[in-house]
Amino acid sequence: EEVRTRPWAEERRRMYDELGPAGWSALWSATGAQLWETTAALAERIRSGVVADLAARPEDEGAVRLVLLDAVLGQHDAAWLAAFDGRGDRLTGLAEVARNA
């Protein structure tokens, strides 16, 4: 929470407040949205494969998906980083982790 989730939430809120709804939408459309579809599709393929491999019973699938939430969907950081690139240093630590992941 402190290392990954909170910095994103704070920076998204700051940028949204600065740009307003239309500006935020335009920024996202011009940057992160272009990466999101590909990233989301890949993350879903990975998640589905892991769930199929690890969930012995259908009722186990929810627990496996929950564990994978940040591990797999956290890869969407690349799309978000594109939207915030060059807009300050608040996400520098996360960007460095993403570059080396």
Backbone as CSV, one residue per row, in Angstrom:
resi,resn,N_x,N_y,N_z,CA_x,CA_y,CA_z,C_x,C_y,C_z
1,GLU,0.840,-1.201,0.000,0.000,0.000,0.000,0.878,1.256,0.000
2,GLU,1.756,1.347,0.948,2.585,2.548,1.113,3.550,2.749,-0.056
3,VAL,4.096,1.655,-0.558,5.124,1.755,-1.592,4.529,1.915,-2.985
4,ARG,3.493,1.155,-3.293,2.994,1.154,-4.661,1.629,1.817,-4.825
5,THR,0.655,1.407,-4.070,-0.714,1.860,-4.289,-0.912,3.330,-3.931
6,ARG,-0.442,3.734,-2.784,-0.665,5.121,-2.348,-0.033,6.149,-3.284
7,PRO,1.236,5.972,-3.722,1.796,6.973,-4.639,0.983,7.138,-5.924
8,TRP,0.502,6.018,-6.477,-0.331,6.108,-7.677,-1.612,6.872,-7.388
9,ALA,-2.270,6.509,-6.325,-3.551,7.149,-5.996,-3.370,8.648,-5.789
10,GLU,-2.327,9.020,-5.073,-2.094,10.442,-4.809,-1.765,11.200,-6.090
11,GLU,-0.937,10.610,-6.932,-0.560,11.290,-8.170,-1.719,11.360,-9.155
12,ARG,-2.517,10.311,-9.245,-3.707,10.367,-10.109,-4.653,11.463,-9.631
13,ARG,-4.876,11.542,-8.335,-5.769,12.562,-7.786,-5.216,13.955,-8.062
14,ARG,-3.911,14.139,-7.862,-3.294,15.441,-8.096,-3.440,15.850,-9.562
15,MET,-3.156,14.933,-10.466,-3.256,15.244,-11.888,-4.710,15.474,-12.310
16,TYR,-5.620,14.674,-11.790,-7.030,14.849,-12.114,-7.509,16.221,-11.633
17,ASP,-7.125,16.586,-10.423,-7.521,17.892,-9.891,-6.926,19.028,-10.720
18,GLU,-5.697,18.842,-11.185,-5.027,19.871,-11.983,-5.634,19.988,-13.387
19,LEU,-5.923,18.856,-14.007,-6.381,18.852,-15.399,-7.891,18.917,-15.568
20,GLY,-8.627,18.469,-14.551,-10.075,18.378,-14.671,-10.463,17.144,-15.468
21,PRO,-11.760,16.823,-15.499,-12.210,15.599,-16.171,-11.817,15.526,-17.652
22,ALA,-12.021,16.598,-18.390,-11.715,16.572,-19.826,-10.213,16.471,-20.067
23,GLY,-9.437,17.208,-19.291,-7.983,17.160,-19.441,-7.416,15.805,-19.069
24,TRP,-7.958,15.220,-17.986,-7.508,13.891,-17.575,-7.819,12.867,-18.662
25,SER,-9.014,12.927,-19.200,-9.414,12.000,-20.256,-8.512,12.146,-21.479
26,ALA,-8.205,13.376,-21.841,-7.335,13.617,-22.995,-5.927,13.087,-22.736
27,LEU,-5.408,13.315,-21.541,-4.073,12.813,-21.193,-4.041,11.297,-21.264
28,TRP,-5.019,10.655,-20.640,-5.059,9.192,-20.631,-5.208,8.644,-22.050
29,SER,-6.061,9.250,-22.855,-6.263,8.788,-24.232,-4.986,8.900,-25.062
30,ALA,-4.201,9.926,-24.801,-2.985,10.157,-25.579,-1.794,9.342,-25.089
31,THR,-1.901,8.739,-23.920,-0.737,8.052,-23.347,-1.084,6.631,-22.919
32,GLY,-1.476,6.466,-21.683,-1.668,5.148,-21.093,-2.713,4.286,-21.748
33,ALA,-3.759,4.878,-22.273,-4.831,4.081,-22.884,-4.311,3.258,-24.053
34,GLN,-3.313,3.786,-24.744,-2.748,3.073,-25.888,-2.055,1.784,-25.454
35,LEU,-1.519,1.771,-24.259,-0.829,0.586,-23.742,-1.758,-0.345,-22.974
36,TRP,-2.847,0.200,-22.455,-3.687,-0.561,-21.536,-4.299,-1.805,-22.168
37,GLU,-4.846,-1.694,-23.382,-5.500,-2.856,-23.996,-4.541,-4.031,-24.129
38,THR,-3.353,-3.766,-24.625,-2.358,-4.830,-24.779,-1.947,-5.390,-23.428
39,THR,-1.690,-4.503,-22.486,-1.264,-4.931,-21.157,-2.355,-5.735,-20.473
40,ALA,-3.587,-5.262,-20.537,-4.697,-5.956,-19.881,-4.925,-7.334,-20.497
41,ALA,-4.828,-7.427,-21.815,-5.022,-8.719,-22.479,-3.930,-9.707,-22.078
42,LEU,-2.691,-9.249,-22.038,-1.591,-10.118,-21.634,-1.737,-10.538,-20.178
43,ALA,-2.075,-9.589,-19.316,-2.256,-9.908,-17.892,-3.362,-10.944,-17.704
44,GLU,-4.441,-10.827,-18.453,-5.536,-11.793,-18.331,-5.113,-13.177,-18.806
45,ARG,-4.335,-13.244,-19.859,-3.835,-14.546,-20.324,-2.949,-15.197,-19.268
46,ILE,-2.069,-14.417,-18.667,-1.194,-14.949,-17.617,-2.028,-15.411,-16.434
47,ARG,-2.934,-14.548,-15.995,-3.760,-14.875,-14.833,-4.598,-16.125,-15.087
48,SER,-5.198,-16.230,-16.251,-6.020,-17.405,-16.567,-5.192,-18.681,-16.562
49,GLY,-3.982,-18.617,-17.100,-3.114,-19.787,-17.112,-2.700,-20.223,-15.722
50,VAL,-2.365,-19.256,-14.880,-1.963,-19.580,-13.509,-3.147,-20.133,-12.725
51,VAL,-4.308,-19.520,-12.886,-5.505,-20.011,-12.189,-5.817,-21.438,-12.631
52,ALA,-5.765,-21.692,-13.917,-6.049,-23.044,-14.419,-5.064,-24.065,-13.857
53,ASP,-3.819,-23.645,-13.675,-2.792,-24.554,-13.169,-2.883,-24.770,-11.661
54,LEU,-3.242,-23.730,-10.909,-3.187,-23.813,-9.447,-4.514,-24.096,-8.754
55,ALA,-5.618,-23.771,-9.390,-6.921,-23.973,-8.745,-7.393,-25.399,-9.013
56,ALA,-7.271,-26.231,-8.004,-7.659,-27.637,-8.156,-9.165,-27.789,-8.333
57,ARG,-9.925,-26.896,-7.685,-11.392,-26.952,-7.762,-11.906,-25.582,-8.175
58,PRO,-13.050,-25.525,-8.824,-13.600,-24.230,-9.238,-13.729,-23.236,-8.082
59,GLU,-14.051,-23.728,-6.900,-14.207,-22.812,-5.764,-12.877,-22.228,-5.289
60,ASP,-11.746,-22.761,-5.753,-10.427,-22.221,-5.401,-10.007,-21.065,-6.310
61,GLU,-10.690,-20.892,-7.421,-10.281,-19.891,-8.403,-10.256,-18.480,-7.837
62,GLY,-11.244,-18.121,-7.032,-11.302,-16.776,-6.464,-10.094,-16.466,-5.600
63,ALA,-9.682,-17.414,-4.789,-8.527,-17.205,-3.910,-7.245,-17.038,-4.728
64,VAL,-7.092,-17.828,-5.773,-5.895,-17.717,-6.619,-5.897,-16.375,-7.343
65,ARG,-7.045,-15.969,-7.890,-7.133,-14.670,-8.577,-6.810,-13.513,-7.630
66,LEU,-7.246,-13.607,-6.394,-6.974,-12.548,-5.425,-5.476,-12.404,-5.177
67,VAL,-4.790,-13.525,-5.027,-3.340,-13.488,-4.823,-2.643,-12.864,-6.032
68,LEU,-3.173,-13.102,-7.206,-2.556,-12.608,-8.439,-2.894,-11.157,-8.760
69,LEU,-3.796,-10.572,-8.035,-4.284,-9.237,-8.372,-3.152,-8.242,-8.586
70,ASP,-2.298,-8.051,-7.597,-1.187,-7.113,-7.755,-0.048,-7.711,-8.559
71,ALA,0.195,-9.001,-8.390,1.319,-9.622,-9.090,1.155,-9.553,-10.601
72,VAL,-0.045,-9.747,-11.095,-0.273,-9.738,-12.539,-0.818,-8.395,-12.990
73,LEU,-1.871,-7.921,-12.371,-2.441,-6.640,-12.806,-1.541,-5.470,-12.454
74,GLY,-0.623,-5.662,-11.542,0.347,-4.611,-11.247,1.191,-4.253,-12.449
75,GLN,1.216,-5.126,-13.452,1.996,-4.847,-14.650,1.407,-3.693,-15.457
76,HIS,0.213,-3.261,-15.128,-0.353,-2.117,-15.847,0.334,-0.815,-15.461
77,ASP,1.301,-0.885,-14.536,2.068,0.304,-14.179,2.680,0.965,-15.412
78,ALA,3.076,0.179,-16.394,3.674,0.745,-17.606,2.718,1.721,-18.280
79,ALA,1.456,1.367,-18.351,0.478,2.264,-18.971,0.318,3.550,-18.163
80,TRP,0.264,3.417,-16.854,0.142,4.606,-16.011,1.390,5.466,-16.083
81,LEU,2.570,4.841,-16.071,3.809,5.614,-16.129,3.872,6.462,-17.389
82,ALA,3.349,5.955,-18.497,3.337,6.736,-19.730,2.528,8.020,-19.558
83,ALA,1.457,7.960,-18.813,0.617,9.143,-18.597,1.302,10.174,-17.709
84,PHE,2.194,9.729,-16.843,2.824,10.641,-15.886,4.260,10.990,-16.235
85,ASP,4.788,10.432,-17.305,6.174,10.661,-17.685,6.443,12.151,-17.882
86,GLY,7.487,12.636,-17.248,7.880,14.030,-17.392,7.036,15.019,-16.618
87,ARG,6.203,14.554,-15.717,5.311,15.445,-14.970,5.693,15.546,-13.504
88,GLY,6.957,15.394,-13.194,7.410,15.490,-11.808,8.127,14.225,-11.395
89,ASP,8.607,14.247,-10.160,9.410,13.116,-9.686,8.719,12.293,-8.609
90,ARG,7.434,12.487,-8.412,6.726,11.771,-7.346,6.687,10.261,-7.556
91,LEU,6.770,9.818,-8.804,6.700,8.385,-9.102,8.043,7.827,-9.571
92,THR,9.121,8.532,-9.285,10.444,8.102,-9.725,10.794,6.714,-9.218
93,GLY,10.516,6.437,-7.954,10.818,5.120,-7.390,10.078,4.010,-8.106
94,LEU,8.803,4.216,-8.367,8.015,3.210,-9.086,8.510,3.043,-10.518
95,ALA,8.889,4.136,-11.146,9.403,4.054,-12.514,10.695,3.247,-12.552
96,GLU,11.540,3.444,-11.573,12.801,2.703,-11.514,12.553,1.210,-11.315
97,VAL,11.616,0.879,-10.456,11.264,-0.532,-10.252,10.729,-1.122,-11.556
98,ALA,9.853,-0.398,-12.242,9.275,-0.894,-13.493,10.352,-1.108,-14.554
99,ARG,11.325,-0.203,-14.619,12.402,-0.350,-15.598,13.232,-1.603,-15.355
100,ASN,13.341,-1.994,-14.107,14.206,-3.121,-13.751,13.455,-4.410,-13.480
101,ALA,12.156,-4.405,-13.690,11.350,-5.604,-13.405,11.474,-6.625,-14.512
